[in-house]
Amino acid sequence: MGIDKFRRKSYFEAINLKGIDLYGGLGLPAIQGTVYYVEGNAGLDTQDGLSWDKAFKTLAVALAASHANIARADERGYAARNTIFCKGDALTENLVLLADKTDVIGVGSCNANPYCRLTGNHVIPTSSGMGCHFYNMEFWGAGGIIFKNTNNGGLEFHNCRFVANAAETIGLQLVKPDYVKVVGCKFLPKWNTGVMFSTAGIDIPAGDATECEIVDNLIYGSVGIAIHNSTFYACSLRGNTIYATTLTIDENSDNWLVVNNRLISAAAKASGFDCGLTLMCGNILTGSDGTRTLPFATIA
């Protein structure tokens, strides 16, 4: 089944970014590279992955194929973006490499959830997957950190779910997150116990970075977002909803813009955040002892 036929059957009507269809209203003008397919139930990694009928079985093999394809700099596709459509129900893999300039898009459904589930612990080293983007994927861990990325610029997650399935410590750890975006994602407790990420939903260790954006996410954790002390340029936390048992945001660099976040802590208000007030605007925090604005709102 060709990609245009698949699109015209309207299987991805909801795949859009802020109301903009990622694949255009007429056909697929946004896809200008090679398209690969992963079918976890019926695929084979010995196939070419270029159609649903010949889909790969694992995402790791599809990522390797896309990365090799993009790397052919003597061909016209080097400046394009490849696409991987990934259908489970659920895949069990530990990713160790990503792919340059590749969009990974979860399709189909895993039980009642319209995502492709990927269960495992993913540790991505430096220089593996410049500009790799994930859309509509559900990440379950197997303990520890679900997804750790080190210094791969342009990594993005859109409309993804990170679930504390096995008492994970961290949902997403970003080391030197240059041009990284986490937009419209959910960092959720285990569905049947309520156990949250025990260290933080999102953790950003020491290491300078530029233009990291964490926007419009729903985050549960002992700490919601933890940012360690480094130098960050044009980085921001905007419009997130966070529930934490202690600090909703622990921002130790005092370099990030923290704007329009809605924060709930099981602790008292004074213990529910740690941020530089001079870069905060329009935030509201509810603690065990009441609600306050961050910074305090005054009327001139």
C-alpha positions as CSV (number, residue, x, y, z in Angstrom):
1,M,0.0,0.0,0.0
2,G,1.6,3.3,-1.1
3,I,1.9,6.2,1.3
4,D,-0.5,8.4,-0.7
5,K,-3.2,5.7,-0.7
6,F,-2.7,5.3,3.1
7,R,-3.0,9.1,3.5
8,R,-6.2,9.3,1.4
9,K,-7.9,6.7,3.6
10,S,-7.6,9.4,6.3
11,Y,-5.7,7.3,8.9
12,F,-3.7,10.3,10.1
13,E,-6.3,13.1,10.1
14,A,-5.2,14.1,13.7
15,I,-1.5,14.3,13.0
16,N,-1.0,18.0,13.0
17,L,1.0,20.6,14.8
18,K,-0.9,23.5,16.2
19,G,-3.6,23.0,13.5
20,I,-1.2,22.6,10.6
21,D,-1.4,19.3,8.8
22,L,2.1,17.8,8.8
23,Y,1.5,16.2,5.5
24,G,-0.5,18.9,3.7
25,G,-4.1,18.9,2.6
26,L,-3.6,17.5,-0.9
27,G,-1.3,14.5,-0.9
28,L,1.9,14.6,1.0
29,P,4.0,17.6,0.0
30,A,5.8,17.7,3.4
31,I,7.4,14.3,2.9
32,Q,10.4,14.9,0.7
33,G,12.6,12.1,1.7
34,T,12.2,8.3,2.0
35,V,9.3,6.8,3.9
36,Y,9.9,3.7,6.0
37,Y,7.3,1.5,7.8
38,V,7.5,-0.5,11.1
39,E,4.9,-3.2,11.9
40,G,5.7,-4.8,15.2
41,N,3.2,-7.6,14.8
42,A,3.8,-8.7,11.3
43,G,7.0,-7.0,10.0
44,L,10.3,-8.6,9.2
45,D,13.7,-6.9,9.6
46,T,15.0,-8.7,6.5
47,Q,12.5,-6.7,4.3
48,D,13.2,-3.3,2.8
49,G,10.7,-1.4,5.0
50,L,9.4,0.7,2.1
51,S,5.7,-0.3,2.4
52,W,3.3,-1.8,4.9
53,D,3.5,-5.0,3.0
54,K,7.3,-5.1,3.5
55,A,7.5,-3.3,6.8
56,F,10.4,-3.7,9.2
57,K,9.6,-5.4,12.6
58,T,11.8,-3.1,14.8
59,L,12.2,0.6,15.1
60,A,16.0,0.2,15.6
61,V,16.4,-1.3,12.1
62,A,14.2,1.4,10.5
63,L,16.2,4.2,12.2
64,A,19.5,2.6,10.9
65,A,18.1,2.4,7.4
66,S,16.9,6.1,7.5
67,H,20.2,7.3,8.9
68,A,22.2,5.5,6.2
69,N,19.8,6.9,3.5
70,I,20.2,10.5,4.8
71,A,24.0,10.1,4.9
72,R,24.3,9.7,1.2
73,A,25.3,13.3,0.7
74,D,25.8,12.9,-3.1
75,E,22.1,12.3,-3.6
76,R,19.4,14.9,-3.6
77,G,17.8,13.7,-0.3
78,Y,20.5,15.0,2.1
79,A,18.7,18.2,2.8
80,A,15.3,16.4,3.1
81,R,13.7,14.7,6.1
82,N,12.8,11.0,6.1
83,T,9.7,9.6,7.8
84,I,9.1,6.4,9.7
85,F,5.6,5.3,10.4
86,C,5.6,3.0,13.4
87,K,2.7,0.7,14.4
88,G,2.9,-1.8,17.3
89,D,0.7,-2.5,19.1
90,A,3.7,-2.4,21.4
91,L,7.4,-2.8,20.6
92,T,10.0,-3.9,23.1
93,E,13.4,-2.4,22.2
94,N,16.3,-0.5,23.8
95,L,17.3,2.1,21.3
96,V,21.0,3.0,21.2
97,L,21.1,5.1,18.0
98,L,18.7,7.5,16.4
99,A,18.6,8.8,12.8
100,D,19.5,12.2,11.3
101,K,16.7,14.3,10.0
102,T,14.0,11.7,10.5
103,D,10.4,12.0,11.8
104,V,9.2,8.9,13.8
105,I,5.4,8.9,13.8
106,G,3.3,6.5,15.9
107,V,0.2,5.3,14.1
108,G,-2.5,2.7,14.9
109,S,-3.4,1.9,18.5
110,C,-2.0,0.1,21.5
111,N,-5.1,-1.2,23.3
112,A,-7.3,1.8,23.9
113,N,-4.5,4.4,23.3
114,P,-4.0,5.8,19.8
115,Y,-0.2,5.6,20.1
116,C,2.6,3.2,19.2
117,R,4.1,2.0,22.5
118,L,7.8,1.5,22.8
119,T,8.9,-0.3,26.0
120,G,12.6,-0.2,27.0
121,N,15.4,2.1,28.2
122,H,16.9,4.2,25.5
123,V,20.4,5.7,26.0
124,I,21.4,7.8,23.0
125,P,25.1,8.8,22.8
126,T,26.6,12.0,21.4
127,S,26.3,12.5,17.6
128,S,23.5,10.0,17.0
129,G,20.4,11.5,15.4
130,M,20.7,15.2,14.6
131,G,17.2,16.5,14.2
132,C,15.3,13.3,15.0
133,H,11.7,14.0,15.9
134,F,9.1,11.7,17.6
135,Y,5.4,12.2,17.2
136,N,2.6,10.3,18.8
137,M,4.8,7.7,20.5
138,E,4.2,6.2,24.0
139,F,7.4,5.3,26.0
140,W,7.3,2.8,28.8
141,G,10.4,2.1,30.7
142,A,11.9,-1.0,32.4
143,G,13.2,0.9,35.5
144,G,15.8,3.7,35.6
145,I,15.6,6.4,33.0
146,I,13.3,5.8,30.1
147,F,15.0,8.1,27.5
148,K,18.4,9.7,27.9
149,N,19.8,11.9,25.1
150,T,23.3,13.4,25.1
151,N,24.1,16.4,22.9
152,N,22.1,15.5,19.8
153,G,20.9,18.9,18.5
154,G,17.3,19.3,17.3
155,L,15.7,16.3,19.1
156,E,12.0,16.8,19.4
157,F,9.0,15.1,21.0
158,H,5.5,16.1,20.1
159,N,2.3,14.6,21.6
160,C,4.2,11.7,23.2
161,R,3.6,9.9,26.5
162,F,6.2,8.8,29.0
163,V,4.8,6.4,31.6
164,A,6.3,5.4,34.9
165,N,5.5,1.7,34.2
166,A,8.2,0.1,36.4
167,A,9.1,2.6,39.1
168,E,11.3,4.7,36.7
169,T,13.4,7.5,38.2
170,I,13.3,9.9,35.2
171,G,11.1,10.1,32.1
172,L,13.3,12.1,29.9
173,Q,16.9,13.2,30.5
174,L,18.4,15.7,28.2
175,V,22.2,16.4,28.4
176,K,23.2,19.6,26.6
177,P,19.9,19.9,24.8
178,D,20.7,22.3,22.0
179,Y,17.5,23.2,20.0
180,V,15.6,20.4,21.7
181,K,11.8,20.7,22.0
182,V,9.3,18.8,24.2
183,V,5.9,20.0,23.2
184,G,2.4,18.7,24.2
185,C,3.7,15.6,25.9
186,K,2.6,13.7,29.0
187,F,4.8,12.4,31.8
188,L,2.4,10.1,33.6
189,P,2.3,7.9,36.8
190,K,1.7,4.2,36.4
191,W,-1.9,3.7,35.4
192,N,-2.9,1.3,38.2
193,T,-0.7,2.4,41.1
194,G,-0.2,6.2,40.7
195,V,3.6,5.8,41.2
196,M,5.3,8.7,39.7
197,F,8.9,9.3,38.4
198,S,10.9,9.2,41.6
199,T,13.6,11.7,40.6
200,A,12.0,14.0,38.0
201,G,9.7,13.8,35.0
202,I,12.2,15.8,32.9
203,D,15.9,16.1,34.1
204,I,18.5,18.4,32.5
205,P,22.0,17.8,33.9
206,A,24.8,20.2,33.9
207,G,26.0,21.2,30.4
208,D,25.5,24.4,28.5
209,A,22.7,24.6,25.9
210,T,20.8,26.9,23.5
211,E,17.1,27.2,22.6
212,C,15.7,24.3,24.5
213,E,11.9,24.7,24.7
214,I,9.6,22.7,27.1
215,V,6.1,23.8,26.2
216,D,2.5,22.7,27.0
217,N,3.3,19.4,28.7
218,L,1.5,17.6,31.6
219,I,4.1,16.3,34.1
220,Y,3.8,14.2,37.2
221,G,6.9,13.5,39.4
222,S,8.5,13.8,42.7
223,V,10.1,16.8,41.0
224,G,8.4,18.0,37.8
225,I,11.3,19.5,35.9
226,A,14.9,19.6,37.3
227,I,17.5,21.9,35.6
228,H,21.0,21.8,37.0
229,N,23.4,24.7,37.1
230,S,24.9,25.6,33.7
231,T,24.7,28.4,31.2
232,F,21.6,28.3,29.0
233,Y,20.7,30.7,26.2
234,A,17.2,31.4,25.0
235,C,15.7,28.4,26.9
236,S,12.2,28.4,28.2
237,L,9.5,26.5,30.2
238,R,6.1,27.7,28.9
239,G,2.5,26.7,29.6
240,N,3.2,23.4,31.4
241,T,0.9,21.8,33.9
242,I,2.9,20.1,36.7
243,Y,2.1,18.1,39.8
244,A,5.0,17.2,42.1
245,T,5.3,16.0,45.6
246,T,8.1,18.5,46.3
247,L,9.5,21.0,43.7
248,T,7.4,21.5,40.6
249,I,10.3,23.3,38.9
250,D,13.8,23.1,40.2
251,E,15.7,25.6,38.0
252,N,19.2,26.1,39.4
253,S,20.8,28.1,36.6
254,D,18.4,31.0,36.8
255,N,18.8,31.3,33.0
256,W,15.4,30.0,31.8
257,L,12.3,31.9,31.0
258,V,9.5,30.4,33.1
259,V,6.2,31.7,31.8
260,N,2.5,30.8,32.2
261,N,3.0,27.5,34.0
262,R,0.3,26.0,36.3
263,L,2.0,24.3,39.2
264,I,0.6,22.0,42.0
265,S,2.8,20.7,44.8
266,A,2.0,18.5,47.8
267,A,4.5,20.6,49.7
268,A,4.0,24.1,51.1
269,K,4.1,27.0,48.6
270,A,7.6,28.1,49.6
271,S,8.9,24.5,49.0
272,G,7.1,24.0,45.7
273,F,9.5,25.9,43.3
274,D,13.1,27.0,43.0
275,C,13.5,29.5,40.2
276,G,14.9,33.0,39.6
277,L,11.9,35.2,40.0
278,T,13.3,37.9,37.6
279,L,12.7,35.5,34.6
280,M,9.3,34.3,35.7
281,C,5.9,35.7,34.5
282,G,2.3,34.6,34.8
283,N,2.8,31.4,36.8
284,I,0.4,30.1,39.4
285,L,1.5,27.7,42.2
286,T,-0.9,25.8,44.5
287,G,0.7,24.2,47.6
288,S,-0.6,22.5,50.7
289,D,-1.0,25.9,52.3
290,G,-2.7,27.9,49.6
291,T,-2.1,29.5,46.2
292,R,0.2,32.2,45.0
293,T,1.4,33.8,41.7
294,L,5.0,33.6,40.6
295,P,6.3,36.2,40.8
296,F,3.9,38.0,43.1
297,A,1.5,40.0,41.0
298,T,1.3,43.8,41.8
299,I,-0.9,46.5,40.2
300,A,0.9,49.8,39.6
